[in-house]
Amino acid sequence: MTWQDIVIMVSCFGFALALIPTIKGKHKPEKSTCLLTILLLALCAISFATLGLWLSFIAELASIMAWVILCVQRVARGEE
């Protein structure tokens, strides 16, 4: 484990936590925004895994899940 892994992990969990008010709120991002963000975060997660930054990988999965929740909420409300 490197100090970079810890810094990235804290940042990724921070980004996931920052989405909680949006998940709980009425207004959701556009579906295209959610999907593009999920894709880009998944690419980052794969990069972290290939570098052996497992804490960062797990934290990135938390951010991905937050964006998936937002996307599902958007679609469930019929706001496609």
GROMACS elastic network, one bead per residue, 0.5 to 0.9 nm:
[ bonds ]
;  ai    aj funct       b0    kb
    1     4     6  0.82665   500
    1     5     6  0.64930   500
    1     6     6  0.78370   500
    1    52     6  0.84051   500
    1    53     6  0.72377   500
    1    54     6  0.83556   500
    1    55     6  0.83771   500
    2     5     6  0.53002   500
    2     6     6  0.68241   500
    2     7     6  0.89715   500
    2    53     6  0.80486   500
    3     6     6  0.51779   500
    3     7     6  0.63128   500
    3     8     6  0.87014   500
    4     7     6  0.50680   500
    4     8     6  0.60738   500
    4     9     6  0.83695   500
    4    53     6  0.84702   500
    4    56     6  0.89206   500
    5     8     6  0.52679   500
    5     9     6  0.59742   500
    5    10     6  0.86284   500
    5    48     6  0.86948   500
    5    52     6  0.89257   500
    5    53     6  0.55219   500
    5    54     6  0.76104   500
    5    55     6  0.62550   500
    5    56     6  0.56714   500
    5    57     6  0.89764   500
    6     9     6  0.50021   500
    6    10     6  0.61648   500
    6    11     6  0.85847   500
    6    53     6  0.87782   500
    6    55     6  0.69225   500
    6    56     6  0.71287   500
    7    10     6  0.52926   500
    7    11     6  0.62653   500
    7    12     6  0.86931   500
    7    56     6  0.83486   500
    8    11     6  0.50480   500
    8    12     6  0.60664   500
    8    13     6  0.85760   500
    8    53     6  0.89204   500
    8    55     6  0.82249   500
    8    56     6  0.56330   500
    8    59     6  0.82847   500
    8    60     6  0.88699   500
    9    12     6  0.51648   500
    9    13     6  0.61526   500
    9    14     6  0.83934   500
    9    53     6  0.88539   500
    9    54     6  0.88777   500
    9    55     6  0.57306   500
    9    57     6  0.76983   500
    9    58     6  0.78157   500
    9    59     6  0.53705   500
    9    60     6  0.74465   500
   10    13     6  0.52586   500
   10    14     6  0.59998   500
   10    15     6  0.86870   500
   10    56     6  0.80597   500
   10    59     6  0.76507   500
   11    15     6  0.62328   500
   11    16     6  0.87096   500
   11    56     6  0.87688   500
   11    59     6  0.83896   500
   12    15     6  0.50970   500
   12    16     6  0.63529   500
   12    17     6  0.86854   500
   12    56     6  0.71084   500
   12    57     6  0.89899   500
   12    58     6  0.89846   500
   12    59     6  0.53986   500
   12    60     6  0.55049   500
   12    61     6  0.86930   500
   12    62     6  0.77078   500
   12    63     6  0.64470   500
   13    16     6  0.50099   500
   13    17     6  0.61398   500
   13    18     6  0.85353   500
   13    56     6  0.88313   500
   13    59     6  0.53667   500
   13    60     6  0.72174   500
   13    62     6  0.67266   500
   13    63     6  0.67595   500
   14    17     6  0.50713   500
   14    18     6  0.60735   500
   14    19     6  0.88412   500
   14    63     6  0.86586   500
   15    18     6  0.50419   500
   15    19     6  0.66812   500
   15    60     6  0.89637   500
   15    62     6  0.89651   500
   15    63     6  0.64672   500
   16    19     6  0.54344   500
   16    20     6  0.71928   500
   16    59     6  0.82692   500
   16    60     6  0.82602   500
   16    62     6  0.61334   500
   16    64     6  0.79614   500
   16    65     6  0.82913   500
   16    66     6  0.60629   500
   16    67     6  0.83036   500
   17    20     6  0.54811   500
   17    21     6  0.84103   500
   17    62     6  0.89533   500
   17    63     6  0.81580   500
   17    66     6  0.84645   500
   18    21     6  0.69550   500
   18    22     6  0.81026   500
   19    22     6  0.52469   500
   19    23     6  0.61794   500
   19    24     6  0.87064   500
   19    63     6  0.84282   500
   19    66     6  0.67599   500
   19    67     6  0.80159   500
   19    70     6  0.87641   500
   20    24     6  0.61643   500
   20    25     6  0.84085   500
   20    66     6  0.77965   500
   21    24     6  0.51079   500
   21    25     6  0.57890   500
   22    26     6  0.74871   500
   22    27     6  0.69708   500
   22    28     6  0.66117   500
   22    29     6  0.85015   500
   22    70     6  0.78043   500
   23    26     6  0.80427   500
   23    27     6  0.85401   500
   23    28     6  0.75098   500
   23    66     6  0.76709   500
   23    67     6  0.87596   500
   23    69     6  0.72471   500
   23    70     6  0.59559   500
   23    73     6  0.80696   500
   24    27     6  0.89534   500
   25    28     6  0.75703   500
   27    74     6  0.86329   500
   28    31     6  0.84542   500
   28    70     6  0.65215   500
   28    71     6  0.79834   500
   28    73     6  0.75782   500
   28    74     6  0.60471   500
   28    79     6  0.88762   500
   29    32     6  0.82844   500
   29    33     6  0.63864   500
   29    34     6  0.66748   500
   29    70     6  0.73798   500
   29    71     6  0.78421   500
   29    74     6  0.75329   500
   30    33     6  0.52052   500
   30    34     6  0.64599   500
   30    35     6  0.88202   500
   30    71     6  0.80074   500
   30    74     6  0.74936   500
   30    79     6  0.83239   500
   30    80     6  0.76440   500
   31    34     6  0.50719   500
   31    35     6  0.61769   500
   31    36     6  0.85980   500
   31    70     6  0.84727   500
   31    71     6  0.58188   500
   31    72     6  0.87914   500
   31    74     6  0.66604   500
   31    75     6  0.75119   500
   31    79     6  0.83121   500
   31    80     6  0.63927   500
   32    35     6  0.51471   500
   32    36     6  0.60568   500
   32    37     6  0.84100   500
   32    71     6  0.87802   500
   33    36     6  0.53416   500
   33    37     6  0.60426   500
   33    38     6  0.85201   500
   33    71     6  0.87658   500
   34    37     6  0.52095   500
   34    38     6  0.60785   500
   34    39     6  0.86411   500
   34    67     6  0.59009   500
   34    68     6  0.71989   500
   34    70     6  0.70739   500
   34    71     6  0.56366   500
   35    38     6  0.50806   500
   35    39     6  0.61959   500
   35    40     6  0.86888   500
   35    67     6  0.80340   500
   35    68     6  0.80224   500
   35    71     6  0.72950   500
   36    39     6  0.51140   500
   36    40     6  0.62155   500
   36    41     6  0.85486   500
   37    40     6  0.51823   500
   37    41     6  0.59916   500
   37    42     6  0.84062   500
   37    64     6  0.80734   500
   37    67     6  0.73658   500
   38    41     6  0.51992   500
   38    42     6  0.60273   500
   38    43     6  0.86741   500
   38    63     6  0.84348   500
   38    64     6  0.56051   500
   38    65     6  0.84202   500
   38    67     6  0.63081   500
   38    68     6  0.70787   500
   39    42     6  0.51157   500
   39    43     6  0.63740   500
   39    44     6  0.88131   500
   39    64     6  0.86211   500
   40    43     6  0.51024   500
   40    44     6  0.63813   500
   40    45     6  0.86797   500
   41    45     6  0.61023   500
   41    46     6  0.86266   500
   41    60     6  0.68172   500
   41    61     6  0.81640   500
   41    63     6  0.76439   500
   41    64     6  0.63473   500
   42    46     6  0.61658   500
   42    47     6  0.85253   500
   42    60     6  0.77422   500
   42    61     6  0.77557   500
   42    64     6  0.70530   500
   43    46     6  0.51591   500
   43    47     6  0.62167   500
   43    48     6  0.86742   500
   44    48     6  0.61556   500
   44    49     6  0.86404   500
   44    57     6  0.80948   500
   44    60     6  0.76483   500
   45    48     6  0.50419   500
   45    49     6  0.62145   500
   45    50     6  0.86854   500
   45    56     6  0.74382   500
   45    58     6  0.79132   500
   45    59     6  0.86336   500
   45    60     6  0.57298   500
   45    61     6  0.70094   500
   46    49     6  0.50861   500
   46    50     6  0.62247   500
   46    51     6  0.86413   500
   46    57     6  0.73448   500
   47    50     6  0.52005   500
   47    51     6  0.62783   500
   47    52     6  0.87141   500
   47    53     6  0.85687   500
   47    57     6  0.82816   500
   48    51     6  0.51366   500
   48    52     6  0.62627   500
   48    54     6  0.67927   500
   48    55     6  0.86584   500
   48    56     6  0.63014   500
   48    57     6  0.53976   500
   48    60     6  0.87329   500
   49    52     6  0.50348   500
   49    53     6  0.56420   500
   49    54     6  0.58590   500
   49    56     6  0.80448   500
   49    57     6  0.57422   500
   49    58     6  0.89500   500
   50    53     6  0.75732   500
   50    54     6  0.89568   500
   51    54     6  0.82959   500
   52    55     6  0.87528   500
   52    56     6  0.89819   500
   52    57     6  0.85407   500
   53    56     6  0.54416   500
   53    57     6  0.62166   500
   53    58     6  0.88927   500
   54    58     6  0.61950   500
   54    59     6  0.85362   500
   55    58     6  0.52463   500
   55    59     6  0.61788   500
   55    60     6  0.85272   500
   56    59     6  0.50593   500
   56    60     6  0.59631   500
   56    61     6  0.85595   500
   57    60     6  0.51121   500
   57    61     6  0.63396   500
   57    62     6  0.89430   500
   58    61     6  0.50803   500
   58    62     6  0.66728   500
   59    62     6  0.51222   500
   59    63     6  0.67032   500
   59    64     6  0.88338   500
   60    63     6  0.50650   500
   60    64     6  0.62146   500
   60    65     6  0.86219   500
   61    65     6  0.61044   500
   61    66     6  0.86314   500
   62    65     6  0.51076   500
   62    66     6  0.63160   500
   62    67     6  0.88128   500
   63    66     6  0.51180   500
   63    67     6  0.64110   500
   63    68     6  0.86667   500
   64    67     6  0.51953   500
   64    68     6  0.61557   500
   64    69     6  0.86696   500
   65    69     6  0.61448   500
   65    70     6  0.86380   500
   66    69     6  0.51545   500
   66    70     6  0.64053   500
   66    71     6  0.87760   500
   67    70     6  0.50050   500
   67    71     6  0.61737   500
   67    72     6  0.86017   500
   68    71     6  0.50231   500
   68    72     6  0.61077   500
   68    73     6  0.85064   500
   69    72     6  0.51309   500
   69    73     6  0.60824   500
   69    74     6  0.85644   500
   70    73     6  0.50743   500
   70    74     6  0.61422   500
   70    75     6  0.86888   500
   71    74     6  0.50671   500
   71    75     6  0.62514   500
   71    76     6  0.85044   500
   72    75     6  0.51432   500
   72    76     6  0.58788   500
   72    77     6  0.85166   500
   73    76     6  0.50348   500
   73    77     6  0.61954   500
   73    78     6  0.87587   500
   73    79     6  0.88684   500
   74    77     6  0.54250   500
   74    78     6  0.66841   500
   74    79     6  0.55698   500
   74    80     6  0.66525   500
   75    78     6  0.51214   500
   75    79     6  0.58017   500
   75    80     6  0.55729   500
   76    79     6  0.75577   500
   76    80     6  0.86965   500
   77    80     6  0.80852   500
